[in-house]
């Protein structure tokens, strides 16, 4: 079941179009990343579907409309670190959040355990590191046990240890069956955490799908022989070969990681061709992301 459907969403700020005719779906159980450079419209998109920002046109639907106007009760969000009372404990701060949200008998201990703050639950918020404050904010977003969690750049400002901790927590939350929608400009974060990704730039959707299909670890091969046309025909029939381009009598291939240089050399030899050039190198996710967003 789609938990979120966005149809032709557009939001302008004067002459700037922050979100441009955006359409996509998020299925239940996905860890869905919205990936794009700073200023690409990620925060505006999240603010729109949360009802914080009013779009100029288009529409969105949560949970196929089954909760009516109570849909927000089933969504937890962390768009920016909320204000906690500095001299109150983690437990007391979450009790106040629960009271504001009118949640009876919240399972505060469970959420503190999940975000690795159980040992500091009685410590004052003012004694927390920045990473601990961010984890408490995640616990606050979970307090109503929502079906969907929305995070906007959840690792911003964290040190490497804090980033790793937040990533692990997001995976734990997903392991409890919740759907997560996460905006990020960090490719590595999306690749390590998300099951699905939408890539946007200047408010436009460039690609959407499973992370492995959109951002792959394919390798790049530059290969040559005296008969490049024949070599291309031979390689085109090999499973695991993707895009093939030709320049200066050399072929550039995108190949799956399981294809080896020896396999390509043997394939050419078996068809009566001797390779005069063969260079294999990994294709970085960064280069693939830059290819998708280049010139868009």
VOLOTOR-175529 format. One record per residue (C-alpha): residue number from 1; z, y, x. Coordinates in nm, 3 decimals, always signed. Layout:
! VOLOTOR-175529
PT resi       z       y       x
PT  NUM       Z       Y       X
...
! end
This chain:
! VOLOTOR-175529
PT resi       z       y       x
PT    1  +0.000  +0.000  +0.000
PT    2  -0.083  +0.346  +0.133
PT    3  +0.235  +0.552  +0.167
PT    4  +0.033  +0.869  +0.229
PT    5  -0.318  +0.968  +0.128
PT    6  -0.460  +1.301  +0.243
PT    7  -0.780  +1.430  +0.088
PT    8  -0.979  +1.721  +0.238
PT    9  -0.671  +1.918  +0.339
PT   10  -0.743  +2.269  +0.467
PT   11  -0.507  +2.543  +0.582
PT   12  -0.609  +2.880  +0.725
PT   13  -0.410  +3.156  +0.890
PT   14  -0.638  +3.455  +0.867
PT   15  -0.947  +3.381  +1.077
PT   16  -0.788  +3.067  +1.225
PT   17  -0.842  +2.733  +1.050
PT   18  -0.539  +2.525  +1.146
PT   19  -0.637  +2.219  +0.940
PT   20  -1.002  +2.168  +0.853
PT   21  -1.105  +1.935  +0.568
PT   22  -0.869  +1.660  +0.687
PT   23  -0.871  +1.321  +0.512
PT   24  -0.683  +1.007  +0.616
PT   25  -0.450  +0.732  +0.494
PT   26  -0.126  +0.588  +0.632
PT   27  -0.045  +0.232  +0.531
PT   28  +0.309  +0.103  +0.477
PT   29  +0.464  -0.040  +0.792
PT   30  +0.242  +0.152  +1.033
PT   31  +0.368  +0.352  +1.328
PT   32  +0.105  +0.619  +1.283
PT   33  +0.044  +0.873  +1.558
PT   34  -0.125  +1.208  +1.504
PT   35  -0.254  +1.287  +1.851
PT   36  -0.406  +1.612  +1.966
PT   37  -0.372  +1.903  +2.207
PT   38  -0.120  +2.178  +2.140
PT   39  -0.251  +2.396  +1.859
PT   40  -0.465  +2.122  +1.709
PT   41  -0.302  +2.138  +1.364
PT   42  -0.052  +1.851  +1.390
PT   43  +0.256  +2.048  +1.284
PT   44  +0.064  +2.226  +1.007
PT   45  -0.049  +1.890  +0.872
PT   46  +0.307  +1.754  +0.869
PT   47  +0.444  +2.074  +0.717
PT   48  +0.181  +2.055  +0.443
PT   49  +0.253  +1.696  +0.340
PT   50  +0.627  +1.773  +0.338
PT   51  +0.575  +2.069  +0.104
PT   52  +0.693  +2.323  +0.361
PT   53  +0.347  +2.477  +0.404
PT   54  +0.112  +2.543  +0.114
PT   55  -0.244  +2.433  +0.200
PT   56  -0.540  +2.645  +0.090
PT   57  -0.727  +2.347  -0.051
PT   58  -0.722  +1.970  -0.064
PT   59  -0.445  +1.738  -0.175
PT   60  -0.209  +1.463  -0.065
PT   61  -0.029  +1.181  -0.245
PT   62  +0.290  +1.002  -0.139
PT   63  +0.356  +0.638  -0.239
PT   64  +0.057  +0.645  -0.476
PT   65  +0.264  +0.874  -0.700
PT   66  +0.519  +0.608  -0.799
PT   67  +0.820  +0.833  -0.732
PT   68  +0.683  +1.138  -0.910
PT   69  +0.859  +1.457  -0.798
PT   70  +1.134  +1.258  -0.622
PT   71  +0.910  +1.149  -0.334
PT   72  +1.104  +1.356  -0.077
PT   73  +1.412  +1.141  -0.140
PT   74  +1.223  +0.856  +0.025
PT   75  +1.112  +1.054  +0.332
PT   76  +1.317  +1.149  +0.636
PT   77  +1.183  +1.418  +0.867
PT   78  +1.259  +1.568  +1.206
PT   79  +1.034  +1.867  +1.264
PT   80  +1.276  +2.054  +1.487
PT   81  +1.631  +1.983  +1.598
PT   82  +1.861  +2.068  +1.305
PT   83  +2.173  +2.277  +1.346
PT   84  +2.492  +2.076  +1.374
PT   85  +2.847  +2.209  +1.386
PT   86  +2.926  +2.216  +1.761
PT   87  +3.298  +2.139  +1.739
PT   88  +3.269  +1.859  +1.482
PT   89  +3.214  +1.496  +1.576
PT   90  +2.890  +1.305  +1.530
PT   91  +3.042  +1.119  +1.234
PT   92  +3.165  +1.435  +1.066
PT   93  +2.831  +1.610  +1.113
PT   94  +2.649  +1.318  +0.953
PT   95  +2.899  +1.313  +0.667
PT   96  +2.811  +1.676  +0.599
PT   97  +2.440  +1.594  +0.607
PT   98  +2.500  +1.312  +0.361
PT   99  +2.700  +1.544  +0.134
PT  100  +2.422  +1.805  +0.135
PT  101  +2.167  +1.535  +0.049
PT  102  +2.400  +1.394  -0.220
PT  103  +2.408  +1.050  -0.062
PT  104  +2.698  +0.831  -0.165
PT  105  +2.845  +0.584  +0.087
PT  106  +2.593  +0.639  +0.368
PT  107  +2.594  +0.371  +0.637
PT  108  +2.674  +0.617  +0.915
PT  109  +2.799  +0.354  +1.159
PT  110  +2.470  +0.163  +1.132
PT  111  +2.258  +0.469  +1.208
PT  112  +2.478  +0.574  +1.499
PT  113  +2.451  +0.222  +1.638
PT  114  +2.073  +0.231  +1.602
PT  115  +2.044  +0.559  +1.798
PT  116  +2.288  +0.444  +2.068
PT  117  +2.565  +0.688  +1.976
PT  118  +2.825  +0.447  +1.841
PT  119  +3.042  +0.491  +2.152
PT  120  +3.037  +0.870  +2.110
PT  121  +3.071  +0.890  +1.734
PT  122  +3.403  +1.077  +1.754
PT  123  +3.290  +1.315  +2.029
PT  124  +3.219  +1.679  +1.949
PT  125  +2.853  +1.769  +1.919
PT  126  +2.902  +2.042  +2.183
PT  127  +2.970  +1.772  +2.445
PT  128  +2.636  +1.598  +2.386
PT  129  +2.339  +1.615  +2.623
PT  130  +2.006  +1.734  +2.485
PT  131  +1.888  +1.374  +2.452
PT  132  +2.202  +1.277  +2.260
PT  133  +2.154  +1.575  +2.027
PT  134  +1.799  +1.461  +1.959
PT  135  +1.920  +1.109  +1.882
PT  136  +2.181  +1.246  +1.642
PT  137  +1.903  +1.440  +1.471
PT  138  +1.714  +1.113  +1.428
PT  139  +2.027  +0.959  +1.273
PT  140  +2.044  +1.257  +1.035
PT  141  +1.683  +1.194  +0.929
PT  142  +1.776  +0.831  +0.860
PT  143  +2.091  +0.906  +0.663
PT  144  +1.933  +0.844  +0.322
PT  145  +1.769  +0.519  +0.442
PT  146  +1.417  +0.654  +0.371
PT  147  +1.102  +0.445  +0.358
PT  148  +0.909  +0.689  +0.578
PT  149  +1.018  +0.882  +0.887
PT  150  +0.825  +1.184  +1.012
PT  151  +0.871  +1.307  +1.368
PT  152  +0.705  +1.612  +1.524
PT  153  +0.693  +1.582  +1.905
PT  154  +1.019  +1.381  +1.914
PT  155  +1.040  +1.365  +2.295
PT  156  +0.973  +1.733  +2.368
PT  157  +1.208  +1.868  +2.635
PT  158  +1.360  +1.531  +2.722
PT  159  +1.391  +1.388  +3.072
PT  160  +1.226  +1.050  +3.149
PT  161  +1.538  +0.855  +3.049
PT  162  +1.566  +1.047  +2.722
PT  163  +1.198  +0.986  +2.648
PT  164  +1.240  +0.612  +2.704
PT  165  +1.548  +0.605  +2.478
PT  166  +1.372  +0.785  +2.192
PT  167  +1.070  +0.556  +2.223
PT  168  +1.296  +0.251  +2.202
PT  169  +1.472  +0.394  +1.896
PT  170  +1.141  +0.459  +1.721
PT  171  +1.044  +0.096  +1.777
PT  172  +1.382  -0.018  +1.640
PT  173  +1.330  +0.192  +1.329
PT  174  +0.984  +0.042  +1.282
PT  175  +1.142  -0.301  +1.327
PT  176  +1.353  -0.232  +1.017
PT  177  +1.031  -0.213  +0.815
PT  178  +1.000  +0.163  +0.791
PT  179  +0.677  +0.356  +0.818
PT  180  +0.672  +0.619  +1.092
PT  181  +0.439  +0.917  +1.120
PT  182  +0.465  +1.087  +1.456
PT  183  +0.279  +1.390  +1.591
PT  184  +0.239  +1.413  +1.967
PT  185  +0.018  +1.569  +2.232
PT  186  +0.122  +1.302  +2.484
PT  187  -0.132  +1.020  +2.506
PT  188  +0.104  +0.781  +2.683
PT  189  +0.363  +0.822  +2.408
PT  190  +0.120  +0.734  +2.132
PT  191  -0.030  +0.442  +2.326
PT  192  +0.314  +0.287  +2.391
PT  193  +0.471  +0.343  +2.049
PT  194  +0.206  +0.363  +1.776
PT  195  +0.009  +0.093  +1.598
PT  196  -0.244  +0.340  +1.455
PT  197  -0.365  +0.683  +1.562
PT  198  -0.555  +0.980  +1.426
PT  199  -0.701  +1.213  +1.689
PT  200  -0.743  +1.572  +1.579
PT  201  -0.861  +1.888  +1.752
PT  202  -0.883  +2.237  +1.604
PT  203  -0.774  +2.089  +1.273
PT  204  -1.060  +1.839  +1.249
PT  205  -1.027  +1.461  +1.248
PT  206  -1.223  +1.311  +1.538
PT  207  -1.120  +0.945  +1.518
PT  208  -0.876  +0.726  +1.326
PT  209  -0.785  +0.359  +1.340
PT  210  -0.580  +0.105  +1.531
PT  211  -0.472  +0.229  +1.871
PT  212  -0.638  -0.065  +2.046
PT  213  -0.970  +0.014  +1.877
PT  214  -0.962  +0.390  +1.934
PT  215  -0.794  +0.398  +2.277
PT  216  -0.874  +0.084  +2.472
PT  217  -0.807  -0.034  +2.826
PT  218  -1.171  -0.124  +2.882
PT  219  -1.301  -0.104  +3.236
PT  220  -1.608  +0.080  +3.358
PT  221  -1.874  -0.098  +3.564
PT  222  -2.166  +0.058  +3.751
PT  223  -2.424  -0.210  +3.822
PT  224  -2.779  -0.221  +3.955
PT  225  -3.073  -0.451  +4.029
PT  226  -3.443  -0.412  +4.112
PT  227  -3.526  -0.463  +3.743
PT  228  -3.275  -0.249  +3.552
PT  229  -3.454  -0.304  +3.220
PT  230  -3.419  -0.684  +3.244
PT  231  -3.061  -0.651  +3.363
PT  232  -2.978  -0.436  +3.062
PT  233  -3.126  -0.692  +2.822
PT  234  -2.921  -0.971  +2.983
PT  235  -2.596  -0.776  +2.978
PT  236  -2.642  -0.658  +2.618
PT  237  -2.605  -1.017  +2.497
PT  238  -2.278  -1.080  +2.680
PT  239  -1.965  -1.070  +2.458
PT  240  -1.720  -0.810  +2.580
PT  241  -1.985  -0.559  +2.687
PT  242  -1.963  -0.229  +2.507
PT  243  -2.163  +0.087  +2.556
PT  244  -2.441  +0.073  +2.820
PT  245  -2.601  +0.384  +2.967
PT  246  -2.861  +0.423  +3.243
PT  247  -2.902  +0.685  +3.514
PT  248  -3.094  +0.673  +3.842
PT  249  -3.175  +0.302  +3.789
PT  250  -2.803  +0.218  +3.764
PT  251  -2.634  +0.092  +3.448
PT  252  -2.286  +0.207  +3.346
PT  253  -2.105  -0.041  +3.120
PT  254  -1.780  -0.038  +2.926
PT  255  -1.640  -0.391  +2.953
PT  256  -1.333  -0.574  +2.828
PT  257  -1.059  -0.640  +3.086
PT  258  -1.128  -1.016  +3.090
PT  259  -1.481  -0.970  +3.230
PT  260  -1.485  -1.001  +3.611
PT  261  -1.726  -0.881  +3.879
PT  262  -1.792  -1.245  +3.976
PT  263  -1.892  -1.323  +3.616
PT  264  -2.142  -1.038  +3.609
PT  265  -2.286  -1.136  +3.948
PT  266  -2.329  -1.500  +3.838
PT  267  -2.490  -1.396  +3.508
PT  268  -2.752  -1.190  +3.693
PT  269  -2.812  -1.467  +3.951
PT  270  -2.858  -1.731  +3.677
PT  271  -3.135  -1.511  +3.532
PT  272  -3.311  -1.469  +3.867
PT  273  -3.179  -1.123  +3.946
PT  274  -2.998  -1.015  +4.261
PT  275  -2.755  -0.728  +4.218
PT  276  -2.787  -0.443  +4.466
PT  277  -2.495  -0.242  +4.328
PT  278  -2.170  -0.342  +4.157
PT  279  -1.863  -0.120  +4.128
PT  280  -1.584  -0.198  +3.882
PT  281  -1.302  +0.045  +3.808
PT  282  -1.045  +0.086  +3.530
PT  283  -1.122  +0.335  +3.260
PT  284  -0.808  +0.534  +3.195
PT  285  -0.686  +0.606  +2.844
PT  286  -0.679  +0.970  +2.946
PT  287  -1.050  +0.972  +3.026
PT  288  -1.127  +0.804  +2.693
PT  289  -0.916  +1.057  +2.504
PT  290  -1.093  +1.341  +2.686
PT  291  -1.431  +1.189  +2.597
PT  292  -1.335  +1.179  +2.228
PT  293  -1.214  +1.541  +2.226
PT  294  -1.473  +1.690  +2.464
PT  295  -1.673  +1.971  +2.313
PT  296  -1.533  +1.920  +1.965
! end
